[in-house]
């Protein structure tokens, strides 16, 4: 090998080292560290690590949400049970349908009245003069019932089949 070729090889090595050094400085100056998420050529192990951490975090959040759903379902069940208890207590606290209402129209005067269901809906006939009482029957549009008492915007009626119950005066018309 001649001195010229050796000099050329030394010069090429110096150029390549210089270019490599300059490129390394540029990469460090840009803030990208090889093997991190900012590196465009990220190693597979790094990706797997990030994916596993994300999946674990999401599974933890899912488990937390499932426990919250279970807790909320229990609260809804408890509230429903409490609501049913209070509704039954309200109904049991009300006077029975057979007891004499406080403000009554004498049967002789009321027995001449007939009520007819208004509108296109059905009407609930209840055990007492309030919407908290249990349903006894339903009347459909055009159905009639005979009024036997009036109390607080409610009519105590006798249905055609002989059943007695209460209907609100705002859902029926008097004939």
Secondary structure, 3 states (H helix, E strand, C coil): CCHHHHHHHHHHHHHHHHHHHHHHHHHHHCCCCCCCCCCCCCCHHHHHHHHHHHHHHHHHHHHHHHHHHHHHHHHHHHHHHHHHHHHHHHHHHCCCCCCCCCCCCCHHHHCCCEEEECCCCCEEEECCCCCCCCEEEEECCCCEEEEEEEECCEEEEECCCCCEEEEEHHHEEEC
